[in-house]
Amino acid sequence: MPDRLVRAGVAMEVYQLPDGAPPQPLSHVVLTVGSFDGVHVGHQRIIRKVVEDAHRVGGSASLLTLSPHPRQYFAPQHAPNLLTSDATKSRLCAELGLDALFFLRFDDVTANLEPEAFIQEVLVRQCAVKELVVGHDFRFGKRATGDFDDLVRAGQQLGFLVTEVPPVFVNGERVSSTLVRERLLQGELGEAEAFLGRRYSLVGRVTSGRGIGITLGFPTANIHPHHSAIPAQGVYIAEAIVEGHRYPAAVNIGIAPTIRHEDVVVEAHLLDFDGDLVDRLIEIEFIRRLRPEQKFDSREQLVKKIYEDIVVVRDYFDHKPRG
């Protein structure tokens, strides 16, 4: 049985291909295909087109994506840090109104499918596509040699329509997942938010730390973000989401130079939370970068600055607009 996500009373079915295809063909599948990492405003334009076209004909608005990301598969040591996990991508797709989400396992077999085989085996046989909507730069098949013209020719032969959606520009720049990653690495949350159409967040599991935050008087959740894209080092105003509840948070990203950490860590101090977070999943939604990471001459200076940061965080939430 497929997984099912329900958002705003609408159910989205989630299928794992090639083994978990729908037991019965979906009605008039309107499909888009791609990595859709970040589900940014360019992706959203494509998905909304799919949903509109599907509603027009009483069909199934669907998306086919790849897991793992192809660059993780081909070059794991140089893979991009992802903007969305599969779970987050699924949630965002459900919120945008999709009826079905296909995750195609990316492995040796998938990587070596020639474009014609990808169309016939995956798009037609497994997804039963009737209308295909793709972005302006969509490529597919072995060595990404398939293009829009190949899809049009195949559609004429196999009986499906193909539509291309133009790119989206924000502030004169073509929106892409790479562009969002660049802005995050520069600490430019405002621009990243404009490209995403929402605040950036990362999801990770809380791990046991060295307990230094407690000794300083500010206990923190040490977050292991897996392959998530991590914003620039520094201190941030954020919200921490734990099991659906939101808490104001001061977040530090960096190497903690005053206490000599060696690896980059993500540490969140939840202002209104009292409990144990170890081994629990937590989502950090970034709001504003307060300052770069600093090294202090003493722990006393560090504690003073942390206190000042927390005052700023508290003031932000006390005065932010309601609703």
Secondary structure by P-SEA (a helix, b strand, c coil): cbbbbbcccbbbbbbcccccccccccccccccccccccccaaaaaaaaaaaaaaaaaccccbbbbbcccccccccccccccccccaaaaaaaaaaacccbbbbcccccccccccaaaaaaccccccccccbbbbcccccccccccccaaaaaaaaaaabbbbbbbbbbbcccccccaaaaaaaaaacaaaaaaaaacbbbbbbbbbcccccccccccbbbbbccccccccccccccbbbbbcccbbbbbbbbbccccccccccbbbbbbbcccccccccbbbbbbbccccccbbbbccaaaaaaaaaaaaaaaaaaaaccccc
